[in-house]
Amino acid sequence: SRQYPKLFFRMRVSEATIGTWVPYSEDIHQFVDHDYIDLDKIEYVSKFRSGSGHDYSDDYESCRSMKHYYHPHSSITDWTSVNIYSPVDGKIVDLSVSNGTRVTIQSSLNPAYQFIIFHVAILPGIIKGREVTAGEHIGNHANNSTISDIAVRIFTLNDGMPKKQLVSYFDVMTDRLFSDYQARGLLNRED
């Protein structure tokens, strides 16, 4: 402090948001045409905002489970046999350790949309920054100690404020992909 008795810092902060954001809207793009999981090996899926699992909420709601849990069929004894795929063309923007790896994929078509897939044993070469294609095998379910889950996050601007919104995976599916679920008895996306 003797050498610089009047040293101070001046900071300039940008008012621009970093990243890709879209205006908040109730309209959700239905563009996902490839499933993230080997659906033939799944017995049931939890509802969006169910009481399953733990609190996973966004900047608009709280105390909610705003993702879907996919439980392997009871005949599957080794859950690591369940393949995990990229649901969209995009880029892997995050890999975090979470009872396996939590993989976050940013959509190329709709960059404000991210897909978070939990508990993945990733394949070699699946690294942060890697481009992936829809339907590409990225790994397998991590283990038998937890079930697979997926969340869809949209980066929104609401009255100029950046906020994260979680939406149902079923709301971003095309009718073609949703027909795979209808063939298994699901009547509508809300169920």
matplotlib code that plots the C-alpha trace (Angstrom):
import matplotlib.pyplot as plt

x = [0.0, 3.0, 3.9, 0.4, -1.3, -4.3, -4.8, -8.4, -10.3, -13.0, -15.3, -17.6, -20.4, -22.2, -26.0, -26.1, -26.9, -24.3, -25.4, -28.6, -31.9, -35.4, -38.4, -40.5, -43.5, -46.0, -45.2, -42.7, -41.0, -41.7, -38.5, -37.1, -37.5, -35.1, -35.5, -32.8, -33.2, -33.8, -37.6, -38.1, -36.3, -38.4, -41.4, -42.7, -42.0, -42.8, -45.0, -43.6, -44.1, -44.5, -43.6, -40.9, -37.3, -36.3, -36.9, -35.6, -37.3, -36.7, -36.8, -40.6, -41.7, -40.3, -40.6, -41.3, -39.8, -39.6, -38.1, -39.0, -37.7, -37.4, -37.5, -36.1, -38.4, -38.4, -37.0, -33.8, -31.4, -28.4, -29.5, -26.2, -27.6, -29.9, -28.5, -28.5, -28.6, -28.5, -32.0, -30.9, -28.2, -26.1, -23.1, -22.1, -21.8, -21.4, -20.3, -20.7, -20.1, -23.5, -23.8, -22.4, -22.2, -24.8, -24.6, -26.0, -26.5, -27.4, -29.6, -28.1, -31.6, -32.9, -29.8, -31.8, -32.9, -30.7, -31.2, -29.9, -29.5, -28.6, -26.7, -24.8, -21.8, -20.4, -18.6, -15.0, -14.8, -17.8, -16.2, -17.3, -17.5, -18.1, -20.8, -23.3, -26.1, -29.7, -29.8, -26.1, -25.2, -23.4, -23.4, -25.4, -27.3, -24.7, -25.8, -28.6, -28.6, -30.6, -33.0, -32.5, -33.9, -34.0, -34.8, -35.3, -34.2, -34.9, -33.0, -35.6, -35.9, -38.8, -39.3, -35.6, -34.4, -32.7, -34.4, -34.2, -37.5, -37.9, -40.4, -41.6, -39.6, -42.9, -43.7, -40.6, -41.2, -42.5, -45.8, -43.7, -41.6, -44.6, -46.4, -43.8, -45.2, -48.8, -48.1, -47.1, -50.4, -49.8, -52.9, -51.7, -48.5, -49.8, -50.2]
y = [0.0, 2.4, 2.0, 2.8, 4.8, 5.8, 2.6, 1.9, -0.2, 1.0, -1.6, -1.3, -3.7, -4.6, -4.5, -7.1, -10.7, -13.3, -16.3, -17.0, -15.9, -15.8, -13.7, -15.6, -17.1, -19.9, -21.2, -24.0, -25.2, -28.9, -29.8, -33.0, -35.9, -38.4, -39.9, -39.6, -43.1, -46.7, -46.5, -50.3, -50.8, -48.3, -49.4, -46.0, -42.3, -39.8, -36.8, -33.3, -31.5, -34.9, -35.7, -38.0, -37.5, -34.1, -30.4, -29.4, -26.1, -23.0, -19.2, -19.2, -21.9, -23.5, -26.8, -28.8, -31.8, -30.2, -33.1, -36.7, -39.9, -42.9, -46.2, -49.2, -52.2, -54.7, -57.4, -55.3, -56.4, -54.4, -50.8, -49.9, -51.8, -48.8, -46.6, -42.8, -40.6, -37.0, -35.8, -33.0, -31.7, -29.5, -29.0, -30.5, -27.4, -29.1, -32.4, -32.7, -35.6, -36.6, -40.4, -40.9, -37.8, -35.1, -34.1, -30.8, -30.4, -27.0, -27.3, -26.0, -25.3, -23.5, -22.4, -21.1, -24.7, -27.0, -30.7, -32.0, -35.8, -37.2, -40.3, -41.2, -43.4, -41.3, -42.9, -42.1, -38.9, -37.3, -34.1, -30.5, -28.6, -31.6, -31.3, -34.2, -35.2, -36.1, -39.8, -40.1, -42.7, -40.7, -43.3, -45.6, -45.3, -45.1, -47.8, -49.5, -47.1, -44.4, -44.1, -41.9, -38.4, -35.6, -31.9, -29.2, -25.7, -22.6, -19.4, -16.6, -12.9, -11.8, -8.0, -7.7, -10.0, -13.3, -16.3, -20.0, -21.8, -25.6, -27.3, -30.8, -33.0, -34.0, -30.4, -30.2, -33.5, -33.6, -35.5, -38.2, -38.8, -38.5, -41.2, -43.7, -43.0, -43.2, -46.6, -47.6, -46.3, -42.7, -40.7, -37.1, -35.1, -34.0, -37.6]
z = [0.0, 0.4, -3.2, -4.4, -1.7, -4.0, -6.0, -6.9, -9.4, -11.7, -13.1, -16.1, -16.4, -19.6, -19.6, -22.4, -21.6, -22.4, -24.4, -26.4, -24.9, -26.3, -25.1, -22.6, -24.2, -23.6, -27.1, -27.0, -30.1, -31.0, -32.8, -31.1, -33.5, -31.8, -28.3, -25.8, -24.5, -25.6, -25.1, -25.6, -22.2, -20.3, -18.1, -17.0, -17.1, -14.3, -15.1, -15.3, -12.0, -10.3, -6.7, -8.0, -7.1, -5.7, -6.2, -9.6, -10.4, -12.5, -12.1, -12.5, -10.1, -6.9, -5.0, -8.2, -10.0, -13.4, -15.3, -16.3, -14.7, -17.0, -15.1, -16.8, -17.4, -14.5, -16.9, -17.3, -14.6, -15.8, -16.3, -18.0, -21.0, -21.6, -24.4, -24.1, -27.3, -28.1, -28.7, -31.0, -33.2, -30.9, -28.8, -25.4, -23.2, -19.8, -18.3, -14.5, -12.2, -10.7, -10.0, -13.5, -15.7, -16.2, -19.9, -21.1, -24.8, -26.4, -29.5, -32.8, -34.2, -31.1, -29.1, -26.2, -25.5, -23.5, -22.8, -19.4, -19.3, -15.9, -14.8, -18.0, -18.4, -21.4, -24.3, -25.0, -27.1, -25.5, -24.2, -23.5, -26.7, -29.0, -31.6, -31.6, -34.0, -33.1, -32.4, -31.8, -29.1, -26.4, -23.6, -21.4, -18.2, -15.4, -13.0, -11.1, -8.1, -9.8, -12.7, -15.8, -16.0, -18.5, -18.2, -20.9, -20.0, -22.1, -21.5, -21.6, -21.2, -19.1, -18.9, -19.9, -17.1, -18.0, -16.4, -16.9, -17.7, -17.5, -19.8, -20.3, -22.6, -24.1, -25.1, -27.3, -29.2, -32.7, -33.3, -35.0, -31.9, -29.6, -31.6, -30.3, -26.8, -28.0, -29.4, -25.9, -24.4, -23.7, -24.7, -24.5, -23.7, -20.3, -19.1]

ax = plt.figure().add_subplot(projection="3d")
ax.plot(x, y, z, "-o")
ax.set_aspect("equal")
plt.show()
